[in-house]
Amino acid sequence: MFTLNQVGQIPFLFSALLGMILFCSCENDLKDINEIENIQKEEAVDISKDVRVIYSDSAVVKAELTGPELRIYHDSTGNYEFQKGLQIIFFDKDGNETQRIKSDYGVQRSTLGITEFRKNVVITMADGSVIKTEELFYDENKKEYYNSVPIFMEFKDSRGNIQATSFRSDVNFENIRGESMTGFTIPDSGQVPAFGP
């Protein structure tokens, strides 16, 4: 039971309570607005999941790129980034696989014409030969691969292996030039390799 004096206070209490609710609501709205403003200040990026891209020329498939996530940056760099890894399979004109490159991270720097593969980079050739390194760069203008960290090459059928501190190669990994190369190879003909002049 309310007294007359208390009944007069009900509208005041109700108004005070409503004001507190509105104030809290405005505070939350301002927080939301600030978050939206911060998002707009951040870099514009498109994110695609479970990506599969087919590269072809004159209706001939040249390569297939797959990755769990692709980020396309819409800033001055125009980079394409694979933070969760990627794999590229290359094909010859008859559709046979020639090589594949797999890494835990990759980025294509469009303005520079450079593609970077980093972390657990593995290049597998069609004949079973494997090249492993922690970084690999592809120069689109020079059409060559290179790096500046150690690289390990294991030839098919355990016919040899070579290590190097860095390397350069053509796009087919047929002409590999390494720095400080060590290792051995056994020729396919079964001849013992000669040493010296």
Backbone as CSV, one residue per row, in Angstrom:
resi,resn,N_x,N_y,N_z,CA_x,CA_y,CA_z,C_x,C_y,C_z
1,MET,0.844,-1.168,0.000,0.000,0.000,0.000,0.890,1.231,0.000
2,PHE,0.649,2.130,-0.904,1.442,3.353,-1.020,0.719,4.501,-0.352
3,THR,1.491,5.362,0.250,0.907,6.593,0.776,0.854,7.583,-0.371
4,LEU,0.115,8.648,-0.184,-0.023,9.670,-1.223,1.338,10.270,-1.557
5,ASN,2.164,10.422,-0.564,3.485,10.984,-0.775,4.326,10.033,-1.639
6,GLN,4.221,8.702,-1.390,4.983,7.731,-2.160,4.457,7.621,-3.579
7,VAL,3.136,7.742,-3.773,2.552,7.677,-5.116,3.077,8.797,-5.973
8,GLY,3.309,9.939,-5.416,3.855,11.065,-6.163,5.288,10.818,-6.587
9,GLN,5.992,9.971,-5.868,7.376,9.688,-6.200,7.514,8.620,-7.288
10,ILE,6.478,7.837,-7.547,6.543,6.755,-8.538,6.881,7.299,-9.926
11,PRO,6.201,8.357,-10.407,6.591,8.865,-11.726,8.055,9.331,-11.764
12,PHE,8.523,9.904,-10.664,9.908,10.358,-10.619,10.863,9.158,-10.696
13,LEU,10.598,8.097,-9.914,11.433,6.902,-9.931,11.398,6.234,-11.302
14,PHE,10.208,6.197,-11.891,10.054,5.598,-13.212,10.867,6.389,-14.241
15,SER,10.775,7.727,-14.157,11.528,8.581,-15.081,13.028,8.392,-14.891
16,ALA,13.485,8.290,-13.639,14.907,8.102,-13.367,15.379,6.752,-13.904
17,LEU,14.558,5.704,-13.675,14.907,4.370,-14.166,14.964,4.342,-15.692
18,LEU,13.969,4.959,-16.341,13.932,5.033,-17.801,15.146,5.796,-18.336
19,GLY,15.529,6.858,-17.659,16.702,7.631,-18.073,17.972,6.810,-17.984
20,MET,18.095,6.008,-16.910,19.276,5.154,-16.767,19.325,4.109,-17.873
21,ILE,18.155,3.528,-18.203,18.100,2.532,-19.277,18.488,3.162,-20.605
22,LEU,17.940,4.340,-20.890,18.266,5.027,-22.140,19.741,5.405,-22.194
23,PHE,20.297,5.847,-21.042,21.708,6.210,-21.003,22.587,4.994,-21.312
24,CYS,22.233,3.860,-20.685,22.994,2.635,-20.952,22.845,2.222,-22.410
25,SER,21.641,2.356,-22.956,21.425,2.003,-24.355,22.252,2.897,-25.259
26,CYS,22.296,4.175,-24.962,23.089,5.097,-25.776,24.562,4.756,-25.695
27,GLU,24.995,4.375,-24.493,26.395,4.017,-24.331,26.735,2.807,-25.198
28,ASN,25.859,1.808,-25.217,26.091,0.640,-26.054,26.052,1.015,-27.526
29,ASP,25.110,1.877,-27.899,25.043,2.303,-29.287,26.315,3.036,-29.695
30,LEU,26.846,3.871,-28.803,28.076,4.589,-29.108,29.238,3.612,-29.257
31,LYS,29.254,2.560,-28.417,30.293,1.540,-28.547,30.202,0.863,-29.908
32,ASP,28.970,0.510,-30.304,28.776,-0.130,-31.601,29.222,0.775,-32.741
33,ILE,28.896,2.053,-32.621,29.276,3.016,-33.665,30.802,3.131,-33.742
34,ASN,31.457,3.171,-32.569,32.927,3.253,-32.566,33.549,2.015,-33.188
35,GLU,32.978,0.822,-32.899,33.496,-0.403,-33.500,33.351,-0.366,-35.013
36,ILE,32.206,0.104,-35.487,31.972,0.203,-36.936,32.963,1.183,-37.564
37,GLU,33.197,2.312,-36.891,34.165,3.279,-37.411,35.564,2.663,-37.493
38,ASN,35.944,1.894,-36.463,37.266,1.264,-36.469,37.387,0.242,-37.581
39,ILE,36.316,-0.523,-37.849,36.329,-1.482,-38.943,36.557,-0.760,-40.266
40,GLN,35.890,0.382,-40.438,36.046,1.125,-41.683,37.457,1.690,-41.828
41,LYS,38.120,1.976,-40.689,39.480,2.489,-40.753,40.474,1.388,-41.117
42,GLU,40.131,0.132,-40.794,41.012,-0.981,-41.112,41.074,-1.212,-42.615
43,GLU,42.039,-1.997,-42.996,42.257,-2.310,-44.398,41.094,-3.109,-44.979
44,ALA,40.654,-2.745,-46.166,39.580,-3.479,-46.835,40.129,-4.796,-47.368
45,VAL,39.492,-5.893,-46.974,39.966,-7.215,-47.385,38.771,-8.129,-47.614
46,ASP,38.836,-8.915,-48.696,37.840,-9.946,-48.970,38.420,-11.276,-48.520
47,ILE,37.626,-12.088,-47.830,38.081,-13.391,-47.357,37.209,-14.468,-47.993
48,SER,37.845,-15.416,-48.673,37.145,-16.549,-49.286,37.628,-17.834,-48.630
49,LYS,36.711,-18.766,-48.404,37.032,-20.043,-47.763,37.035,-21.164,-48.804
50,ASP,37.858,-22.211,-48.544,37.952,-23.392,-49.405,38.079,-23.007,-50.882
51,VAL,39.180,-22.357,-51.190,39.415,-21.779,-52.514,39.966,-22.836,-53.477
52,ARG,39.463,-22.808,-54.692,39.993,-23.644,-55.780,39.991,-22.784,-57.034
53,VAL,41.184,-22.531,-57.578,41.335,-21.680,-58.754,42.016,-22.487,-59.846
54,ILE,41.445,-22.477,-61.037,42.018,-23.163,-62.193,42.612,-22.111,-63.128
55,TYR,43.894,-22.258,-63.464,44.551,-21.384,-64.432,44.597,-22.120,-65.776
56,SER,44.117,-21.445,-66.814,44.156,-22.072,-68.140,44.570,-21.048,-69.184
57,ASP,45.044,-21.563,-70.303,45.441,-20.729,-71.428,44.984,-21.440,-72.695
58,SER,44.162,-20.776,-73.479,43.614,-21.366,-74.712,42.935,-22.708,-74.427
59,ALA,42.144,-22.739,-73.370,41.361,-23.906,-72.953,42.220,-25.080,-72.488
60,VAL,43.509,-24.829,-72.214,44.398,-25.867,-71.677,44.688,-25.513,-70.224
61,VAL,44.376,-26.437,-69.308,44.612,-26.199,-67.886,46.110,-26.251,-67.612
62,LYS,46.618,-25.158,-67.032,48.046,-25.058,-66.721,48.335,-25.352,-65.255
63,ALA,47.412,-24.956,-64.368,47.644,-25.134,-62.937,46.330,-25.103,-62.177
64,GLU,46.362,-25.698,-60.987,45.220,-25.674,-60.078,45.728,-25.264,-58.701
65,LEU,45.169,-24.207,-58.156,45.549,-23.695,-56.846,44.423,-23.988,-55.868
66,THR,44.748,-24.537,-54.695,43.757,-24.774,-53.650,44.293,-24.264,-52.327
67,GLY,43.394,-23.852,-51.455,43.772,-23.390,-50.123,42.544,-23.233,-49.255
68,PRO,42.699,-23.365,-47.938,41.547,-23.241,-47.042,41.017,-21.821,-46.917
69,GLU,41.880,-20.817,-47.185,41.422,-19.432,-47.048,42.268,-18.511,-47.912
70,LEU,41.613,-17.606,-48.608,42.289,-16.595,-49.435,41.851,-15.223,-48.965
71,ARG,42.835,-14.335,-48.761,42.555,-12.941,-48.410,43.031,-12.053,-49.561
72,ILE,42.125,-11.237,-50.077,42.462,-10.294,-51.147,42.413,-8.897,-50.551
73,TYR,43.557,-8.196,-50.564,43.650,-6.868,-49.970,43.391,-5.808,-51.032
74,HIS,42.516,-4.867,-50.688,42.133,-3.820,-51.636,42.823,-2.498,-51.305
75,ASP,44.080,-2.580,-50.921,44.859,-1.372,-50.674,45.822,-1.173,-51.843
76,SER,46.849,-0.400,-51.635,47.779,-0.122,-52.731,48.615,-1.344,-53.116
77,THR,48.690,-2.362,-52.230,49.497,-3.539,-52.553,48.752,-4.504,-53.461
78,GLY,47.456,-4.691,-53.245,46.689,-5.652,-54.024,47.145,-7.085,-53.814
79,ASN,47.630,-7.399,-52.609,48.161,-8.728,-52.320,47.070,-9.786,-52.220
80,TYR,47.446,-11.017,-52.590,46.613,-12.197,-52.392,47.344,-13.051,-51.357
81,GLU,46.723,-13.293,-50.203,47.423,-13.960,-49.105,46.718,-15.249,-48.691
82,PHE,47.527,-16.280,-48.466,47.049,-17.573,-47.981,47.680,-17.805,-46.618
83,GLN,47.049,-17.321,-45.564,47.609,-17.439,-44.222,47.571,-18.875,-43.705
84,LYS,46.675,-19.696,-44.234,46.515,-21.065,-43.743,47.072,-22.094,-44.722
85,GLY,47.904,-21.655,-45.634,48.566,-22.571,-46.549,47.899,-22.664,-47.911
86,LEU,48.630,-23.301,-48.850,48.117,-23.476,-50.199,48.881,-24.590,-50.896
87,GLN,48.306,-25.022,-52.010,48.971,-25.999,-52.874,48.686,-25.616,-54.320
88,ILE,49.727,-25.668,-55.155,49.567,-25.428,-56.590,50.064,-26.665,-57.325
89,ILE,49.229,-27.208,-58.194,49.607,-28.342,-59.038,49.730,-27.827,-60.468
90,PHE,50.866,-28.107,-61.112,51.113,-27.662,-62.482,50.935,-28.842,-63.443
91,PHE,50.423,-28.542,-64.648,50.155,-29.578,-65.644,50.839,-29.237,-66.970
92,ASP,51.192,-30.278,-67.730,51.720,-30.044,-69.079,50.549,-29.929,-70.057
93,LYS,50.842,-29.780,-71.343,49.791,-29.565,-72.354,48.857,-30.754,-72.493
94,ASP,49.308,-31.955,-72.050,48.469,-33.145,-72.134,47.676,-33.392,-70.854
95,GLY,47.810,-32.494,-69.881,47.073,-32.637,-68.630,47.766,-33.493,-67.592
96,ASN,49.027,-33.847,-67.824,49.781,-34.631,-66.852,50.431,-33.706,-65.829
97,GLU,50.432,-34.118,-64.567,51.041,-33.314,-63.518,52.552,-33.277,-63.702
98,THR,53.131,-32.071,-63.664,54.581,-31.919,-63.798,55.246,-31.637,-62.450
99,GLN,54.561,-30.926,-61.584,55.104,-30.610,-60.270,53.994,-30.033,-59.394
100,ARG,54.242,-30.032,-58.094,53.335,-29.364,-57.164,54.135,-28.652,-56.094
101,ILE,53.613,-27.531,-55.644,54.243,-26.751,-54.581,53.227,-26.634,-53.450
102,LYS,53.680,-26.953,-52.242,52.809,-26.867,-51.072,53.554,-26.117,-49.980
103,SER,52.850,-25.232,-49.260,53.466,-24.504,-48.151,52.402,-24.126,-47.130
104,ASP,52.861,-23.796,-45.912,51.939,-23.413,-44.840,51.489,-21.964,-44.954
105,TYR,52.181,-21.175,-45.782,51.827,-19.758,-45.964,52.242,-19.341,-47.362
106,GLY,51.457,-18.455,-47.965,51.811,-17.923,-49.272,51.220,-16.553,-49.492
107,VAL,51.895,-15.745,-50.282,51.370,-14.422,-50.639,51.860,-14.059,-52.036
108,GLN,50.947,-13.534,-52.840,51.313,-13.020,-54.154,51.320,-11.500,-54.057
109,ARG,52.488,-10.912,-54.282,52.644,-9.456,-54.238,52.498,-8.933,-55.664
110,SER,51.268,-8.563,-55.992,50.909,-8.215,-57.372,51.730,-7.072,-57.938
111,THR,51.928,-6.029,-57.150,52.638,-4.863,-57.674,54.113,-5.167,-57.935
112,LEU,54.692,-6.124,-57.204,56.096,-6.482,-57.389,56.287,-7.632,-58.370
113,GLY,55.232,-8.387,-58.627,55.353,-9.552,-59.489,56.094,-10.694,-58.816
114,ILE,55.983,-10.771,-57.487,56.673,-11.800,-56.699,55.639,-12.620,-55.923
115,THR,55.805,-13.940,-55.953,54.997,-14.832,-55.125,55.918,-15.471,-54.106
116,GLU,55.499,-15.458,-52.829,56.299,-16.014,-51.742,55.602,-17.238,-51.162
117,PHE,56.372,-18.289,-50.942,55.912,-19.472,-50.219,56.781,-19.563,-48.971
118,ARG,56.168,-19.757,-47.800,56.934,-19.822,-46.558,56.419,-20.943,-45.668
119,LYS,57.298,-21.460,-44.837,57.023,-22.493,-43.835,56.691,-23.831,-44.478
120,ASN,57.559,-24.796,-44.259,57.361,-26.164,-44.750,57.054,-26.213,-46.245
121,VAL,57.890,-25.566,-47.037,57.694,-25.549,-48.486,58.197,-26.876,-49.055
122,VAL,57.324,-27.559,-49.791,57.675,-28.837,-50.407,57.315,-28.777,-51.885
123,ILE,58.314,-29.046,-52.746,58.105,-29.102,-54.190,58.251,-30.563,-54.585
124,THR,57.222,-31.131,-55.161,57.250,-32.531,-55.575,57.184,-32.584,-57.092
125,MET,58.194,-33.230,-57.704,58.240,-33.350,-59.156,57.470,-34.597,-59.594
126,ALA,57.106,-34.660,-60.865,56.337,-35.794,-61.393,57.070,-37.112,-61.239
127,ASP,58.421,-37.076,-61.285,59.184,-38.329,-61.170,59.383,-38.767,-59.723
128,GLY,58.880,-37.997,-58.762,59.007,-38.360,-57.358,60.105,-37.630,-56.615
129,SER,60.930,-36.860,-57.315,61.961,-36.067,-56.651,61.292,-34.989,-55.795
130,VAL,61.943,-34.669,-54.656,61.350,-33.725,-53.705,62.376,-32.653,-53.338
131,ILE,61.911,-31.411,-53.265,62.730,-30.286,-52.819,62.036,-29.697,-51.595
132,LYS,62.813,-29.495,-50.513,62.242,-28.939,-49.277,63.043,-27.722,-48.848
133,THR,62.326,-26.705,-48.363,62.952,-25.484,-47.866,61.940,-24.753,-46.983
134,GLU,62.377,-23.667,-46.364,61.467,-22.868,-45.531,60.973,-21.608,-46.235
135,GLU,61.539,-21.295,-47.384,61.040,-20.160,-48.167,61.345,-20.391,-49.638
136,LEU,60.464,-19.889,-50.465,60.633,-19.989,-51.915,59.970,-18.769,-52.536
137,PHE,60.671,-18.124,-53.461,60.131,-16.959,-54.158,60.021,-17.282,-55.640
138,TYR,58.969,-16.754,-56.271,58.834,-16.881,-57.719,58.760,-15.479,-58.308
139,ASP,59.675,-15.169,-59.223,59.700,-13.877,-59.907,58.978,-14.036,-61.239
140,GLU,57.811,-13.409,-61.360,56.988,-13.545,-62.568,57.665,-12.928,-63.787
141,ASN,58.440,-11.863,-63.590,59.097,-11.192,-64.716,60.279,-11.991,-65.250
142,LYS,61.083,-12.554,-64.353,62.256,-13.334,-64.770,61.924,-14.803,-65.001
143,LYS,60.729,-15.219,-64.612,60.304,-16.624,-64.748,61.301,-17.557,-64.061
144,GLU,61.600,-17.265,-62.796,62.509,-18.117,-62.055,62.132,-18.186,-60.577
145,TYR,62.531,-19.303,-59.952,62.382,-19.505,-58.516,63.723,-19.238,-57.857
146,TYR,63.698,-18.778,-56.605,64.941,-18.569,-55.869,64.642,-18.516,-54.373
147,ASN,65.700,-18.615,-53.582,65.577,-18.406,-52.140,66.941,-18.058,-51.565
148,SER,66.977,-17.771,-50.262,68.241,-17.414,-49.613,68.407,-18.164,-48.294
149,VAL,67.747,-19.302,-48.155,67.879,-20.147,-46.968,68.214,-21.568,-47.418
150,PRO,68.655,-22.428,-46.513,69.007,-23.790,-46.913,67.877,-24.534,-47.623
151,ILE,68.315,-25.378,-48.553,67.375,-26.165,-49.353,67.888,-27.603,-49.423
152,PHE,66.968,-28.561,-49.432,67.319,-29.975,-49.472,66.624,-30.605,-50.671
153,MET,67.376,-31.285,-51.529,66.823,-31.941,-52.715,67.063,-33.440,-52.619
154,GLU,66.010,-34.216,-52.754,66.122,-35.679,-52.726,65.619,-36.218,-54.059
155,PHE,66.494,-36.919,-54.778,66.147,-37.392,-56.108,65.319,-38.676,-56.053
156,LYS,64.647,-38.967,-57.155,63.782,-40.150,-57.236,64.555,-41.434,-56.945
157,ASP,63.847,-42.424,-56.467,64.402,-43.761,-56.204,65.657,-43.728,-55.331
158,SER,65.733,-42.752,-54.422,66.898,-42.626,-53.520,68.215,-42.589,-54.287
159,ARG,68.225,-41.952,-55.447,69.427,-41.918,-56.292,70.333,-40.739,-55.931
160,GLY,70.099,-40.137,-54.789,70.990,-39.080,-54.351,70.246,-37.977,-53.626
161,ASN,71.019,-37.109,-52.988,70.449,-35.910,-52.386,71.500,-34.816,-52.383
162,ILE,71.018,-33.600,-52.388,71.899,-32.430,-52.425,71.339,-31.390,-51.460
163,GLN,72.233,-30.749,-50.737,71.864,-29.620,-49.895,72.568,-28.380,-50.438
164,ALA,71.949,-27.225,-50.233,72.562,-25.964,-50.652,72.119,-24.869,-49.688
165,THR,72.906,-23.807,-49.619,72.555,-22.701,-48.725,71.526,-21.766,-49.350
166,SER,71.403,-21.803,-50.676,70.394,-21.031,-51.411,70.399,-21.558,-52.844
167,PHE,69.439,-21.110,-53.654,69.413,-21.599,-55.037,68.617,-20.672,-55.948
168,ARG,68.792,-20.892,-57.258,67.977,-20.283,-58.313,67.628,-21.385,-59.289
169,SER,66.434,-21.289,-59.893,66.020,-22.334,-60.823,65.042,-21.789,-61.847
170,ASP,65.000,-22.479,-63.002,63.966,-22.165,-64.001,62.616,-22.647,-63.457
171,VAL,61.549,-22.365,-64.180,60.208,-22.700,-63.697,59.940,-24.197,-63.618
172,ASN,60.684,-25.000,-64.366,60.482,-26.449,-64.355,61.437,-27.180,-63.414
173,PHE,62.266,-26.448,-62.703,63.269,-27.021,-61.802,64.186,-28.011,-62.531
174,GLU,64.511,-27.671,-63.778,65.426,-28.498,-64.561,66.852,-27.966,-64.487
175,ASN,67.001,-26.669,-64.286,68.327,-26.053,-64.215,68.463,-25.365,-62.856
176,ILE,68.855,-26.144,-61.837,68.971,-25.620,-60.477,70.420,-25.232,-60.214
177,ARG,70.636,-23.977,-59.823,71.967,-23.483,-59.488,71.984,-23.174,-57.992
178,GLY,72.754,-23.942,-57.225,72.793,-23.772,-55.779,74.096,-23.177,-55.299
179,GLU,74.048,-22.557,-54.144,75.241,-22.019,-53.488,75.717,-23.028,-52.449
180,SER,77.016,-23.267,-52.401,77.629,-24.182,-51.425,76.924,-25.538,-51.427
181,MET,76.778,-26.122,-52.603,76.079,-27.403,-52.730,76.946,-28.555,-52.243
182,THR,76.328,-29.464,-51.507,76.986,-30.706,-51.084,75.997,-31.848,-51.273
183,GLY,76.509,-33.070,-51.417,75.631,-34.216,-51.574,76.182,-35.185,-52.590
184,PHE,75.316,-36.070,-53.078,75.747,-37.062,-54.057,74.585,-37.420,-54.976
185,THR,74.919,-37.936,-56.160,73.913,-38.453,-57.093,74.453,-39.729,-57.725
186,ILE,73.544,-40.621,-58.042,73.890,-41.851,-58.753,73.222,-41.769,-60.117
187,PRO,73.998,-41.748,-61.206,73.409,-41.635,-62.538,72.451,-42.797,-62.827
188,ASP,71.445,-42.538,-63.638,70.463,-43.564,-64.008,71.101,-44.725,-64.767
189,SER,72.210,-44.488,-65.469,72.833,-45.526,-66.293,73.541,-46.575,-65.437
190,GLY,73.698,-46.330,-64.137,74.361,-47.287,-63.256,75.853,-47.091,-63.169
191,GLN,76.400,-46.099,-63.869,77.837,-45.851,-63.799,78.166,-45.149,-62.499
192,VAL,79.364,-45.419,-62.012,79.823,-44.735,-60.813,80.252,-43.316,-61.226
193,PRO,79.792,-42.300,-60.523,80.158,-40.937,-60.927,81.657,-40.698,-60.762
194,ALA,82.229,-39.938,-61.677,83.658,-39.597,-61.623,83.839,-38.299,-60.862
195,PHE,84.958,-38.181,-60.180,85.278,-36.956,-59.445,86.542,-36.363,-60.039
196,GLY,86.582,-35.050,-60.093,87.763,-34.370,-60.618,87.620,-34.105,-62.109
197,PRO,88.689,-33.609,-62.755,88.629,-33.228,-64.155,88.522,-34.418,-65.092
